[in-house]
Amino acid sequence: MLAVRGLQAWYGESHVLHGIDIDVNQGEVVTLLGRNGAGKTTTLRSIMGLVPKRAGSIRFEGKETINLRSDLVARAGIALCPEERGIFASLDVTENLMLPPVVRPGGLDLPTIYQLFPNLKERANSPGTKLSGGEQQMLAIARILRTGARLLMLDEPTEGLAPVIVQQIGRTIREIKARGFTVLLVEQNFRFAQTVADRHYVVEHGKVVDMVPNDQLASSMDRLHEYLGV
Ligand code: ATP
């Protein structure tokens, strides 16, 4: 579904990505692991078309998107849920859900979303400001399910959340996968990553240095320890 080859990216003169190679197959959940500053967020932002200076190849469903603007990348069916979540404080839950434009057929309708996220249904009329961190993260994920995006990119969805909420996010991601969505996520929480993903890429200094299938994660701990300091 997604094939990234030799992706490079710059912020001004600063060369941040030095050749990222990633494949994500339809229906998979894939993580990007790596230390702070390794280039994980920049990889997601580059795929989304949000980093102006980039080179290499990003093919989505067979079409080259490296030169597309972010709105056209969104129309192609890719969505990014950024680390800061982007919930509008002055809008209530339903208004936040209805805000992003539908870019493709096949998104979930509001009743289905509320069935998947009963907590959000209970808070349907609460303004964004009144939501907990976990509810905001759920809303940020729920919102992109409506748009028809097929590849959901989530940047550190568990950051700052209590363990019980992290488990809920894990259940949500597994349910999304069961419904045929494809997920590429940045994670620092190794244990969480293990409960949701099919495969893991390790990013270091702007390059992919390793790929580990989830069932080999435990036996690859020594190797990963070196990269991640876990
Ligand atoms: P983190 O978990 O800390 O977000 P990361 O692996 O996602 O880490 P990136 O955020 O992609 O890393 O950052 C990669 C490098 O690019 C870092 O050296 C960072 O300082 C730099 N960088 C990130 N955003 C910008 C920006 N807007 N302008 C200049 N440099 C940036």
Residues whose N, C-alpha, C, O or C-beta is under 5 A from the ligand:
A	BS01	ATP	Y11 V16 R35 N36 G37 A38 G39 K40 T41 T42 T43
